[in-house]
Amino acid sequence: QLDQIIIHQQVELLEAILGTETSSKYEIKNPLGQRVYFAVEENGCFDRKLCAPLRAFTISIADMAGREVIRVIRPLRCNSCCFPCFLQEV
C-alpha cells in the first residue's frame, strides 16, 4: 500500500544532446526511493512536435515484474475557442 509516490522522468541522452523529445519514460518510486512501477509514454514523433502538450498519448504503467497494471489513454482533442466542448480527457 502506498500513500505517496514520487515520479522521476528519465532523460534520454539523445534527447538532451539534440533537443528533440523522445517518448517519455518514468520511474515511480515509494517515499523510500525504491522503484515500485515503471511508466512509458507511447506516441509518435509527429504528435510530440506538432501538438506538444495537447498531444494524444498512451501511458503504460508496469509493476516490477513487467506486468501492465494501468493503461492511461488520452486521445487527441481540439482546444480552441471554436470547439469549446472538445476539452482534454483521459
N, C-alpha and C positions, 0 to 999 in steps of 0.2 A: 504494500500500500504506500502510495506517495502523496504527501500533502504539498509538495513543492517540486518543480522541475527547473532545470537550468538548460537552456538551449544554446549551443555554440555552432555557428556556421563554420564549416571547413572551407578555407580559402584555397583554391587550386593555384598552383604555381603559374600555369599558363594564363589564368585569369589575372593574376597580379602583374605579370610581366607585360602582357599585351593589352590589358584594359578591357578585354572582351568578357562578357558574362557567360559563364557556362551553367549547366544545370546545377542547382544548389544541393549541397549535402549538409546534413546537420547531425550532431551528436546530442542526444537528450540524456542528461545526467540527473542523478539524485542530489540532494543537498551535500552529500559527502564527496561529490565529484566523480562518482562511479557511473560509467555509461550503462544505461538501462534500455535505451532504444536508439535506433538509427533511422534517420529520415532522408529520403531522396525525392527531390522535385523533378518531375518529368514534364518537359515541354520542348518546343522547338526553338532553334536559334532565331528564326523569323519572328516568333512571338515575343521573345525576350527583347529584340532590337526594336520592333515596331510598336508593340503595345506596352512595354516596360511594366510599371506596377499594375496596369489593368489587364495583363495577360491572363490567358487561360492556363491552368496547370493542374496536375495531379501530384499529390504528395503521398508516398507510401511510407508508413511507419512500421518498422520491423523490430521484433524483440531480439535478444542476444543470440537466439538460435536461428535467426534469419527468417522467422515466420512473420508474415504480414499480420499486424494486429489492428491497424487502422488505415483506411484509404480516404483521403480528403480530395474532393474533386471540385474545381471551380471553373465553370465554363466561361468563355469569352462573352462579356456583356458590354453593351454600349453605355457610356457615361457622359451624356451630353444633355443640354437643355431641350433638345428636340425629342429626346427619348427618356424622359424622367422616370418612367416605370421600369426601365431595364437596369436597375442598380445591381451591384455585385452581390453574388450569393455563393455560399459554399455548401 
